Amino acid sequence: MFPRSHSTIRYQLTRLVATCVVPVWLAAAFLVFYAYSAKRDHLNSTMLEAARAMTMGVDRELASVEAALRGLATSPAFAAGDFAAIHRQTRELAAAYPGADIIVADATGQQLVNSYRPYGTPLPRRKNAETVARIFQSGKPLVSDLFYGAVTRRPLIGIDVPVFRDGRVVYDLAMTFPSDRLASILTALKLPPEWYGSILDSRRVVAAKTQSPERGVGVHVTPALNRAMARAMEGTAEIVNLEGRPVFATFCRSAMSNWTVAIAVPKAAVMTELYRWTAWAVGGAAVISLVGIIFGLGMARKIAQNIQALVHPALAIGRGELVPAIDGLSVKETGDVAAALVQASELLQRRARERDEAEQLLSRTMELLHQETAGRLRATEELLEKERMFIQQSRQAAMGEMIGNIAHQWRQPLNTLGLTIQQLQLSYDLGEFSRELLNHNVASSMELIQHMSRTIDDFRDYFRPEKEKAPFNVREAIDTTLSLLEGSLLYPHIAIAVVAEDDAVIYGYWNEFAQVFLNILTNARDVMIEREIANPRVTITIRNANGATVVTIADNGGGVPEEIMARIFDPYFTTKGPHQGTGVGLFMSRSIIEKNMGGELTVRNTDEGAEFRIEVPGGAPA
């Protein structure tokens, strides 16, 4: 076979001119049709690119909010249970998102922190319990669909992220913000005046719109567009919009958030431009056919020379060499291509340098992240070790206090038992010993021994570790603890009054609650002894309030000095001497109530003294 010869570009351009001149009007008609198709395809392509850009903008906006919430979820304040610090952090973050609110809720939907309200005010449960449940079940962030605020009736969007501790979800961290925040993404691209864009949630409801948002937001898309969106993630369609006008529509759905951006342009505006262009194309075709005959051959020669001059620079780019400026080209397009080749060569060289710098920066960043991670692990281990030490010291202090109580409880029975035994010996020496006296003294001695045995059982129950939570009666727990303290309250004689307004039940650990009560009562006793309070007394009140059990312990010991009120629950803080207290009793008491029982322990001063308030959710969980 003979090798196929390649014709030159000059010959091809000559044939092109001759072919265009002969069937000029047929070619013109073809070009008009082609232009129409190309214009429409270009329009669809441009609209689709704009929709993709808007979709990326929506994803960036949602991702930025999610990233901000994820960053807040790693705050050490969550692990420490410091909701006051969390409240401050949520308000600082919400300031960067005008109109947004940040909420922290537990698995029941109970709000623990709300950036809109001052810290410490009572908060309701979240209404969207299903969203909270999904966060705790899946452990993944969740973007809500468009919904309306219960009070403001504004269209809102919510993003929820889980807060992890020890590998499990412990809180739901959520931000809600007005949907018109997303409208700025639509206006940022500066669409042509006749174009308009919309952002749709996963239910294909309009969440933001560039034109007439007051009529479009919250409305479902037309059935035709809904069917087109159901078939593909992105595409184009010719439909009738909500106002009844024919439009060309393009849509793109995000794979991350399942939200969709749709762009539409009225069909009349597109067709008017195409008709105008067609008229100019037909007239221009006639002129071009005449001019082409004259200039075709001359231009063919120049184009061929200019294109040939681009071969060597193109090969140099392929070899990775720097291309110098190309001069002497007479055709503008080939000059533009030559300039583009030079820029491409420079860009490739610059990208190579940037790649090397990025690799070095990435290496340094990985090293810094490794160091930071190691530091955080060490800090976590130190925190756990301190907490274990606090618990051990609290238990040792409680053990010492209980040993003292055992001594007080047994001193009187032992004295009585000694007198009973001496009475037997004295009666025998005086000749008054009888069987009746013996039986009476033996019975009295056994009763005292049994009382001492029951005391030992009570103290043993107090120190027996409980493995599972269980409901217990608050009044019974307080009475049992008071019986253990009976001996230590005799000097000074402290009047104890228990006022049970309700039959309250707490779900938790009995002995831990008793330890908290013991710590508070012992501190009150020590203060009244130190200050030599006349007629010392303690009033204990038990009642139910708002689904919780409230226990208050009020004394007449003069109260807590205001300068130490804020530090009274700090670890190792004590006003006693170095041999009288460790400063961990009240710290561990607050930890037991808040961490183990989900309650709250506070203190305030009254007219006579200090009042400690224990509030714990009542009853057993459903």
Secondary structure, 3 states (H helix, E strand, C coil): CCCCCCCCHHHHHHHHHHHHHCCHHHHHHHHHHHHHHHHHHHHHHHHHHHHHHHHHHHHHHHHHHHHHHHHHHCCHHHHHCCHHHHHHHHHHHHCCCCCCEEEEECCCCEEEEECCCCCCCCCCECCCHHHHHHHHHHCCCEECCCEECCCCCCEEEEEEEEEEECCEEEEEEEEEEECHHHHHHHHHCCCCCCCEEEEECCCCEEEEECCCHHHHCCCECCHHHHHHHHHCCEEEEEEECCCCCEEEEEEEECCCCCCEEEEEEEHHHHHHHHHHHHHHHHHHHHHHHHHHHHHHHHHHHHHHHHHHCCHHHHHHHHCCCCCCCCCCCCCHHHHHHHHHHHHHHHHHHHHHHHHHHHHHHHHHHHHHHHHHHHHHHHHHHHHHHHHHHHHHHHHHHHHHHHHHHHHHHHHHHHHHHHHHHHHHHHHHHCCCCCHHHHHHHHHHHHHHHHHHHHHHHHHHHHHCCCCCCEEEEHHHHHHHHHHHCCCCCCCCCCEEEEEECCCCEEEECHHHHHHHHHHHHHHHHHHHHHCCCCCCEEEEEEEEECCEEEEEEEECCCCCCHHHHHHCCCCCCCCCCCCCCCCCHHHHHHHHHHHHCCCEEEEEECCCCEEEEEEEEECCCC
